[in-house]
Amino acid sequence: MARKRDGLVRERPEELEALLAGCDEPEIRTRARMLLEMQRAPGLTYATLAQRVGRNERTCRRWWSAYREAGLESLLGRRAGDAETRTSYGPREIERESPMISGRFMKFLNSLPVSLDTAEWAFRLKACLEGILDGVDRVSIGVDLGSELERPGATRPSVMVASHFAEEGRRTSDAITSAAIRRNPGETFIEQMIDEGFPSEEYWPPHHYDYYLDGREWLGTIVLWRRRHRDPIPQATHAMLRSLEPFMVFLFTDCISRRHRRDPQLKAFQDVVHSIANRIRLTPRQLEVFSLQVLGRSRQQIARQLGIVLGTLDKHIGEIHRKAGTATYTELFARYFRPLGE
């Protein structure tokens, strides 16, 4: 049965419409539009709401929880009164607010990672960003190591293989390899972090920036976190990160390209999974289950990550083997695997 939310939106429709009209940040606009949809149709289920705003149900629930707890400013991740005092930030405004920006950028550029090790690269970049972005307590980075760099967007696979780097100091355990549907990769990344135990309740709703090669091939995501007892992330910081987008695309592309040359089997893994999935005609949900099992996740981990009960998960596993005519994944690979290029 579809779950309905409880509670009402306190702002009037015209207030939310004015907020949308005066806002140029896609993430803020999406959150405000969610409230507007809820205001206009109080009986909306989370499933319908998620479809209307282009997010998933878990994200909508998380946003609604932040709104119920501390109101509109908490949902939008800014201090009260910002809506009236916001200004448009460009290079000149950033320079004016940060007189030492040139020196900080020099330090940022000179500290950028060049390591062939993806974990080392991610943690160095994380430290660089945390040093240059004002009002940010933590930076999390997701890298899609299976990105198609030679033909961006040509295959549009439904599964991503990404490494996530969220914590400091514990590189092995925090370099999480995972699989998920590519729709809204930034939201998927945040949800996986929460599933892994990240204390999101201690922070304002996060802001994420997704980076694409030629606007089509997802390369990675950067998530900015700010603790709730502090002022939200200033608008100048968001403006700075947006101004760095072309450079960040270059950094992600360079990292992925280096990893492909060093470890070509990483991308081959994704190709093999899709080859098998296409042959036995898996549904998108079955493809998620299949990929996560191949990556070694336990039944409990898969069920938690996908938001389903174990009984439903077992049905998906049974259907995968029914389609494949197998009883185990070892048998499935032995029957359907073919060297790439055959």
URJOCOR-V284387 format. One record per run of one state. SS is the DSSP state (hx for helix, st for strand, lp for the rest). FROM is the first residue (numbers start at 0). TO is the last residue. Records with the same first field share a line. If there is no record, write none. Layout:
SS=FROM-TO / FROM-TO
//
This chain:
lp=0-2 / 4-11 / 21-24 / 40-43 / 53-55 / 76-80 / 85-89 / 97-99 / 110-116 / 132-136 / 144-157 / 165-169 / 174-174 / 181-183 / 195-198 / 203-205 / 213-215 / 225-225 / 227-233 / 243-243 / 262-263 / 279-282 / 294-297 / 306-308 / 324-327 / 336-341
st=3-3 / 44-44 / 137-143 / 158-164 / 175-180 / 202-202 / 206-212 / 216-224 / 226-226
hx=12-20 / 25-39 / 45-52 / 56-75 / 81-84 / 90-96 / 100-109 / 117-131 / 170-173 / 184-194 / 199-201 / 234-242 / 244-261 / 264-278 / 283-293 / 298-305 / 309-323 / 328-335
//
